[in-house]
């Protein structure tokens, strides 16, 4: 029996934002063969549950980059952040004029009209083609389309004490600004920082990572780590690549991610996950 952990964006999800029939069938074949297939994503628990439900799949879920793990229809691990830390991070993002989201135990808070920040960044971005601008707009649309979004008037008017916040997600096309904030926070021991792309900064509990969550899930199901397999494409997948028995990078993966993998499958547009499940995992 193997435990196979699969990323979503840029990996399992199609351009339509769903798990298509080819991938769903490949997952079901592995389940019927006795393997455990889990999703391992930076997305929220509510968003991930809805995506798997729409595909007719009932799977263990590692979400929030390892902050919340769900199996056997219950949360088995929830690594939340101190409310004071959440407020501090919000103030830093506000100071820089950045777009951000708050991931909590019952979905995601999104401040009303905050996407205007991203839209202005796209409009003001210099010396790029209309195709590149459209890719940026597609990223904004993806954020708007998440399941479990709850619009609020003002992030700072909320009492976070009992909300179990587990991630502050920052998105910006001002890469220098994002890099500077990352550098400012990088050496702190009370947070974990990762990102599913160069435009994203995802800040969580210091113990949250896809690697740690995979270790916990393997222990929960009593699967030896040498029997674990991971499939992903971006920087937040590297921690699970580093602990898994076998790691598979997507054909569209970042070069640094491919360097950390054992093998590369096809591009997500070519159903690379299904190809890996059917042909690359023995």
N, C-alpha and C positions, 0 to 999 in steps of 0.2 A: 504493500500500500504506500502511495506517495501523497504528500501534501503539496499541492500546486497553487501558488499565490500569483494572481494576475492583476496588474495595474489596469486602470480604466482609460483615461485620456491619453491619446496617442498610442494606445496599445490595444485594448479590447473594443473600445467604442468606435462605431463607424462615423463618417462625416455627418450623418443625420443625428448623432448623439445617442445612439441606442446600441444594444448588443444584438447583432443581426442573426439571422437563422443559421448561417454557416457556423458561426462561433458558438451559438447556443447548442447546436447538435454535437459539435466536437466536445463541449463541456459535458453534455449528457453521456456521451460515450465513455469518458473517463470516469464519471460517477458510476456508471453501470459496471465498469471494470473493477470497482472497489476503491478507487482513489478518492481523496478529498480535494475539492477545488474551492479555493477561497478568493474573494476579491480583496485587493490591497491598494487602497486609493487615498489621495489627499482630500477627496470629497467628503461631505458630511454623511453621517449615518442615514439620515432621512432620505437624502438624494440617492445614495447608493442602494438602499433598500427598494426604492421605487424603480430604479433602473433594472435591477435583477427581477423584481416582480413582473415588470412589463415583458421580460424575456421568458417568463415562466420558470425561473430558476430560484431555488431555495438554497442559499450558500452561506457559509461563514463569511463575515465581513470585517476587514481591518480598515478603519476609516480615520479621517483627520490625520493622515500620515502616522498612524499608530497610536493615536490618543484614545480612540474608542474601538474596542473589539467586541464583536457580536457573534455568538454561536449558539446553536440549539435554541433559537428564538429568545435569547436574553443577552443583555450586556454582561460580558465577563470581565471587562477591564475598562475603566474610565479614568484617564489621567487629566484632571482639570488644572486650571491655572488660578492663582490667587487673584481675587477681585482687584486688589491694589496694583498688581502687575498689569492686569487688563487695562485699567485706567491710565497707567503710565505709558503703555504702548499706544493707546488711543491718542494721548496728548502728543506723542512724538509724531505720529502720522498726521495729526491735524496741523502741527507746526510746519510740516513740509508740504501741506496741501495734497496729501495722498488719498487715493481711494482705498477703502478697507472694509472688511466684513467681519462679523463676530459669530463664531461657531459655538453653539451652546447645546444643552441637553435636549432641547425641543426644536431643533432647526437652526436657521441662520438669520441673524438680524442684519438688515440692510437699511441704512439711513436713506430717507426719501431724497431723491434728486442727486444722490452722490455720484451716480454714473456720469453726470455732466462733467465731472473732473476728467474722466477718461476720454470722453468725447472731445473735449477741448484739447487734450494731449494729442489725440489723433489728428485733429484739424491743424494743430500748430507744428506737427512733426515735420522737420525740413528734409528736402531732397530724397523723397521716396516715391515709388511708383504708386499708381492707384491700386494695383494688385496688393501691394504691401499694406496700404491703408485699409483695404477691405479685409485682410487677414486680422488686422487689429480690431476692426469692428466686429468680426466674427468672435473674437475672444471676449469682447464686451457682451455680445449676445449670449454666449455660453454662461456667463455669470448670471445674467437676467433669467435664464431658463432653468436654473436649479430648482429642484423640488425642496419644499420646506422653507422657502424664503418668507420672512416676516418683515414687512416694511415698518420702520419706526421714524418718528419725527426728529428725534435727537438721541444719538447714542449715549450722551452724558446724563440724560435724565432717567436712566434705567438703574435699578438696584441689581447688581450682578451677584450678590451674596449667595443666592440659592440656584443660580442658573447653570452651574457646572460648565462654564466656558472652557473649551479645550483648544481653541485655535483662534488667532488673529491673522486673517489673510489679507495681504497687501498686494495690489496689482498696479503697476505703473509702466508706461512706455518711456519714462525718463530714466534710462538705465544707470546713468551716473548718480542720480539722486538715490535710487534704490541701492546701488552698491555702497554709497556712503553710509546709509542707514544700516546696512548689513555689517559693515566694518565697525560701526559704533557699538552694535549689539553682540558681535561675534564672540567675544571673550567672556561673556556672562555665563555664570554657572546655573542660573535659575531658569533658563529657557533652552529650547531646542529650535534651531533655525534650519529650514530647508526650503526647497522650491521645486515646483514641477515645470520649470521653464525660467528663462533669464528675466522675464518680466514679473516674476512672482516671488514674494517673500512670505513664508508661512512660519509663524511663531507659535510654539506649543510648550507644554510642560517639558521640563528638562529631560525626562525619561522617555518621551514620545519619539519613536522612529519606527519606520516600517520593519527594520531589522529586529528591534526589541519585541515588537508585536508578533512577528513571525516566530520568534523563539517561544513566546508565551503560548501562541496558538498550537505550535507543535507539541509543547508539553501538555497542553489541555487534551489533545487528541492522542497523546502518547506515540507520536511519530518521531523516530530518530532524525536528527538534522541532516544526516547524509541522505535521507529519503525525501528531502524537501526540494522543490523546484520553484524558481521565480521567473516571471516574465515582465519586462518593463522597458521604458524608453527614456526616462528623464532622471534628473539629479536626485530627486527624493526616493528613487528606486535603488540607489547604490547601497544604502545600509542593508536592505534585504538581500542584495546580491552578495554582500560580504559574509553573510552567515549561512546562506543556503547551500545545500549539497550541489546544486547545479543552477546556474543563472543563464537566462536567455534574453538577449537584447533584441529589440525590434529592428527591422531594417532601417527605419526612420529615426532610430535612437540618436541622442547626442553622442559625439565621438568619445567623450569621457566615459559615458555609460557603456559603450561597446568595449572599451578597454578593460572594464571591470567584469565583463561577462565571459562565460565559457564558450558561448556559441551565439550566432546571430540568425534570426529567422527572417521571414519576409516583412515587407512594409505593412502597416496596419490597413492600408488601402487594398492590399492583396490578401487579406485575412491571415496575417502572419501568426496570430495566436492559434487559429485552427490548424495551421500548418505545423506549428510547434507541438501542439497536443497530439496530432495524428502521426507525426513523422520523427520528431526530435526527442521525444521523451519515451524511453523504453519501459 
